Amino acid sequence: MPLLCDAHKVGDGVEDRTVEVIMHGRTCVITGATSGIGQSAAEALAALGGRIIVVARSKVRGTSTIERLQTIAPDINHSVYYGDLSRLADMKRVAAEISGAEPRIDVLINNAGALFSSRRMTVDGFECTFALNHLSYFVLTHGLRERLQAAAPARVVNTASATHKRSHLNFDDLQYGRGYSGVYAYERSKLCNILFTRELARRLAGTGITANALHPGLVASRFGDRSGGLVSPIFWLIKGLFGVSPEVGARTMVYLASSPDVASLSGSYFERCQPVLPARQAESDGDAKRLWEETEKLTGIDWDR
């Protein structure tokens, strides 16, 4: 089955690139796969023959997603694991459960994310946006790295956003304890995603595991619908006017997870299935290394052990 991807747009025209992809026998773990681009990516990869492991919070939505995947690929044993990825204990538990059940993982897609209009704290004392959008990427990747290594060549795909261009890291206040804005916190978490990808790719060099990040575009999905305050109606209006479908938004994610074109590329940032330069603040090796070290302290994880 071919994978169709918008390579890039020139003026009003769209250049389409068709890549023959086979995912048979490959296992893909996807967070945030019960709606939006995560669900569209899961369905596309299942249609290509991939076995999908969904990480979900809602059992109702998780069950529904698995039923859809079984309809698309009835001969494949897709599965779901449940947990709240804003909670450190759940991040570690879900990773341990998947690692204990799966001998190998070919693709890990860190996609779960949210935006909160008011500052909320998790049971661990983390700001919710930072915990879900950044810390869960780090913890889940760490917990599954041995299974990724067993499948090498394997891939890690991280959902970021072009909104990172409006943000900078403040290591004295990473979690917006002062002057909180839901939009600013979200933008900063997306900058963290790209810096995490950059340092992850450096640390994985030579292991056969690649790591890349992507901007899916403005997608007309459920994202932002439950953010609260004025954020939800504003997001609803903007998505209605300018948003692309989840299927279109998922194309770059599916491309990075499956295409032979990027099998050996690591540490890059993609838009519309093309590598592009992120903002200058996302190219700082010093910030990437320091964020990694701070994340290790916050999560209690020593990556090298």
C-alpha positions in Angstrom: 0.0 0.0 0.0 1.5 3.4 -1.0 2.1 6.2 1.4 1.1 9.6 0.0 2.7 12.6 1.5 2.7 16.3 0.6 6.4 16.9 0.1 6.0 20.6 -0.1 3.9 23.4 -1.6 4.9 25.8 -4.3 2.5 28.6 -4.7 -1.0 27.2 -4.9 0.2 23.8 -6.1 1.1 20.7 -4.1 3.8 18.3 -5.1 2.9 14.8 -4.0 5.4 12.1 -3.4 4.4 8.4 -3.3 6.6 6.0 -1.4 6.1 2.3 -1.2 6.2 1.3 2.4 5.9 -2.1 4.1 5.4 -2.3 7.8 4.5 -6.0 8.1 6.1 -7.5 11.2 6.9 -4.1 12.8 5.6 -3.0 16.1 4.7 0.6 16.7 4.0 2.2 20.1 2.0 5.4 19.8 0.9 7.8 22.6 -2.0 10.1 22.1 -3.4 7.6 19.6 -7.1 7.7 20.5 -7.9 10.9 18.6 -6.4 13.5 16.2 -3.2 12.9 14.4 -2.2 10.1 16.7 -5.2 8.1 15.8 -4.8 8.8 12.1 -1.2 7.8 12.2 -2.1 4.5 14.0 -4.7 3.7 11.4 -2.3 4.5 8.5 0.5 2.4 10.0 -2.0 -0.5 10.6 -3.1 -0.3 7.0 0.5 -0.6 6.0 0.8 -3.8 8.0 2.2 -2.5 11.3 1.2 -3.8 14.7 0.0 -0.9 16.8 0.4 -0.6 20.6 -1.7 2.3 21.8 -1.0 4.2 25.1 -4.3 5.7 26.3 -5.8 7.3 29.3 -9.5 6.7 28.6 -10.6 3.0 28.5 -13.6 3.9 26.4 -11.5 5.7 23.8 -8.8 3.0 24.0 -11.2 0.2 23.4 -12.8 2.1 20.5 -9.4 2.8 18.9 -8.4 -0.9 19.1 -11.7 -1.9 17.5 -11.0 0.5 14.6 -7.5 -0.9 14.2 -8.8 -4.5 14.2 -11.3 -3.5 11.5 -8.4 -2.1 9.4 -6.0 -5.0 10.0 -8.0 -7.9 11.5 -5.2 -10.4 11.3 -2.9 -8.3 13.5 -3.0 -8.4 17.3 -3.1 -4.7 18.2 -3.1 -3.8 21.9 -3.6 -1.0 24.4 -2.0 0.1 27.7 -3.6 2.6 30.0 -2.1 5.3 32.0 -2.0 9.1 32.7 1.2 10.2 31.1 1.2 13.4 33.2 2.0 11.2 36.2 5.6 10.0 36.7 4.5 6.7 38.2 2.2 6.0 35.3 4.9 6.9 32.7 7.3 4.5 34.3 4.7 1.8 34.8 3.4 1.8 31.3 6.9 1.7 29.9 7.7 -1.3 32.2 4.6 -3.1 31.2 5.2 -2.7 27.5 8.9 -3.6 27.9 7.9 -6.7 29.8 5.5 -7.9 27.2 7.3 -7.0 24.0 10.5 -8.5 22.8 11.1 -5.7 20.3 9.7 -2.3 19.3 10.4 -0.9 15.9 8.9 2.5 16.2 8.1 4.7 19.2 5.9 7.8 18.5 5.8 10.2 21.4 2.7 12.2 20.5 0.5 12.7 23.6 0.2 16.4 24.5 -2.1 19.1 25.8 -2.4 22.8 26.5 -3.9 24.1 29.8 -5.2 27.6 30.1 -4.5 27.8 33.8 -1.4 26.5 35.7 -2.1 23.0 37.0 0.2 20.8 39.0 0.5 17.0 38.9 0.6 14.8 41.9 4.4 14.8 41.5 4.6 18.6 41.7 5.2 19.2 38.0 3.4 21.7 35.9 1.0 19.6 33.7 2.1 20.9 30.3 5.8 20.3 31.1 5.0 16.8 32.5 2.8 15.5 29.7 4.4 17.2 26.7 8.1 16.8 27.7 8.8 14.5 30.7 6.6 11.7 29.3 8.7 11.6 26.1 11.9 11.2 28.1 10.6 8.6 30.5 8.8 6.4 28.0 11.8 6.5 25.6 14.1 5.6 28.4 11.9 2.7 29.5 11.6 1.3 26.0 15.1 1.9 24.7 16.2 -1.7 25.2 13.3 -3.0 23.2 14.1 -0.4 20.5 17.7 -1.6 20.5 16.5 -5.2 20.1 14.7 -4.1 16.9 17.4 -2.0 15.5 17.2 -0.4 13.0 14.4 1.3 15.0 13.0 4.8 15.2 11.8 7.4 17.7 9.4 10.0 16.4 8.5 13.1 18.5 5.6 15.4 17.8 6.8 19.0 18.3 5.4 22.2 16.8 6.4 25.3 14.8 5.2 27.3 17.8 8.6 26.5 19.4 9.9 29.4 17.4 8.2 31.9 19.8 9.8 30.4 22.9 13.1 30.3 24.8 14.1 28.2 27.8 14.5 29.7 31.2 16.3 27.2 33.3 15.5 29.1 36.4 11.8 28.7 35.8 11.3 25.8 33.4 7.8 25.1 34.6 6.4 28.6 34.5 6.1 29.2 38.2 6.0 33.0 37.4 3.8 34.7 34.8 2.1 31.5 33.6 0.4 31.5 30.2 -1.0 28.3 28.8 0.1 29.2 25.2 3.6 30.1 26.3 3.9 26.9 28.4 2.8 24.9 25.4 5.3 26.7 23.1 8.1 26.0 25.6 7.2 22.3 25.8 7.5 22.1 22.0 10.9 23.6 22.2 11.8 21.0 24.8 10.7 18.3 22.3 13.1 19.4 19.7 16.0 19.9 22.1 15.2 16.4 23.6 15.3 14.9 20.1 18.6 16.6 19.3 20.3 15.2 22.5 18.6 11.9 22.1 19.9 11.5 18.5 23.4 12.3 19.8 23.3 9.8 22.5 21.8 7.1 20.2 24.4 7.6 17.5 25.8 4.2 16.4 23.0 2.2 18.1 20.8 1.8 15.0 18.0 3.9 16.6 17.2 7.2 15.0 15.3 10.1 16.5 13.5 12.9 14.7 10.9 15.5 15.5 8.1 17.0 13.4 5.6 19.8 13.1 2.2 18.4 12.0 0.7 21.7 11.1 -2.5 23.3 12.5 -4.8 20.4 12.8 -8.6 20.4 13.2 -8.7 17.8 16.0 -9.8 17.6 19.6 -6.6 19.4 20.7 -7.4 22.4 22.8 -11.0 21.6 23.2 -10.7 21.0 26.9 -8.0 23.6 27.7 -10.4 25.8 29.6 -10.8 29.5 29.8 -10.8 31.5 26.5 -8.3 29.1 25.0 -10.9 26.4 24.0 -13.2 28.7 21.9 -10.3 30.5 20.3 -8.7 27.2 19.3 -12.1 26.0 18.0 -12.4 29.0 15.8 -8.9 29.0 14.5 -9.0 25.3 13.8 -12.3 25.7 12.0 -10.9 28.4 9.8 -7.4 27.2 9.1 -7.0 23.7 10.3 -6.1 20.7 8.2 -7.6 17.3 8.7 -6.0 14.8 11.2 -5.2 12.6 8.2 -3.2 15.3 6.5 -1.6 16.3 9.8 -0.4 12.8 10.4 1.4 12.4 7.1 4.8 13.5 8.3 4.5 11.3 11.4 3.7 8.3 9.3 6.5 9.2 6.9 9.1 9.4 9.7 7.9 6.1 11.2 7.9 4.2 7.9 9.6 5.7 4.9 12.9 4.2 3.7 13.9 7.7 2.7 14.7 8.6 6.3 15.9 5.2 7.6 19.4 6.6 8.5 18.5 10.2 9.3 18.6 11.3 12.9 18.3 14.5 14.9 16.3 16.4 12.3 13.1 18.4 12.4 10.5 17.9 9.7 7.5 19.8 8.2 5.5 18.3 5.3 7.8 15.3 5.1 10.8 17.6 4.5 13.7 18.3 6.9 13.7 22.0 7.8 15.8 24.1 10.2 14.1 24.8 13.5 14.5 28.1 15.3 18.0 29.0 16.4 17.2 28.3 20.1 16.3 24.8 19.1 19.8 24.2 17.7 21.7 24.8 20.9 23.7 21.8 21.9 24.3 23.4 25.3 20.6 23.9 26.0 19.8 20.4 24.8 22.4 18.9 27.1 21.4 21.0 30.1 17.7 20.2 29.6 18.6 16.5 29.5 20.4 16.8 32.8 17.6 18.7 34.4 15.1 16.1 33.2 17.2 13.3 34.6 17.1 15.1 38.0 13.3 15.7 37.9 12.4 12.2 36.8 15.0 10.4 39.0 16.4 8.6 35.9 20.0 8.1 35.1 20.0 7.5 31.3 23.4 5.8 31.3 22.5 3.2 33.9 
